[in-house]
Every structure is written in C-alpha cells, then in structure tokens.
C-alpha cells in the first residue's frame, strides 16, 4: 500500500506468479483510489491506463528476454 498525507491518493498492488502446464501465469491485482471531488474517477481511469501500458511493456520485454536466453 502506498499513500501520502500530501496527496489524496491510495494505491495497493499484489503480483503473483505460478506455474502451469503451459508455462508461468503472472497476475497483478491493483487498487487505486483518488479522493478528489468530481474528477477522482477520471484521474483513476487515466492512471490505470498508464499502469496497463507499463505492464504490457514489461510483459513484452520479459517475453523477448526469455526467448533470447
């Protein structure tokens, strides 16, 4: 969990990995709460979009690394 007394934001994340017959399953559970009247939900959606892009990039890089080793 990450929070700040200076910003109205709380975030928590959990990442897990487990093996299955096809390889490895990676799961990310993320919670984000922005407590800003009227625009909090829009800010949450925007931030989660950035997180999704970062996770997709990390996946692409991990797959490329694994393929080359």
N, C-alpha and C positions, 0 to 999 in steps of 0.2 A: 504494500500500500504506500502510496505517495500522496502527501497533502502539504499544503502551505498555509500559514496564517496570513500571508500576504496576498494570496490569490484564492478565488472561490472555486478551486478545482480539487477533486479527489480522483485518484486513479489506483487501480489494483490489477495485477496480472499474474497468471499462473501458466507456465509452459510445462507440458509433459511429453515424454517420448515412450513409446512402447513398440515392441517387436510384433510382427505378424508374419504370416506365410509369404506375403509379397515384399516385405522389407520392414521399414520403420514408419510408424504413424506418429506425427507430431501434432499436438493440439495446443492451441493458445486460447485462454479464457481471459478476456479483458473487460474491465468495468471502468467506465469513465462518467463522472458526474460534474457538470459545470453549473454552479448555482448563480446564474446571472438572470435577473428577470427579463422576460420577453425574448432574449436571444440565446439563452443557455443551451437549448436543444439544437439550434443551428450550429453553435460552436462545437458541441459534442459530435454532431454528424461530420463536420469538417475535419475535426481532429481524428476521428475514427477512419475517415478516408485516407488520411496520411499514414496512419498505422497500417492499414491494409496494403498500401503501396510499399511500405518498408518490409512488411512480412513477405510479400510476393517477391521482392528483390532478394531478400535473404534466402528464400527457397530456391530461386534461380541460381544464385551463387553457390549454394550448397550442392545442388544437383550437378553443376558444372565441375566443382571441385571433386566430388565423388567420382564422376565419370573420368576424370583425368588421373586418378590415383588407383 
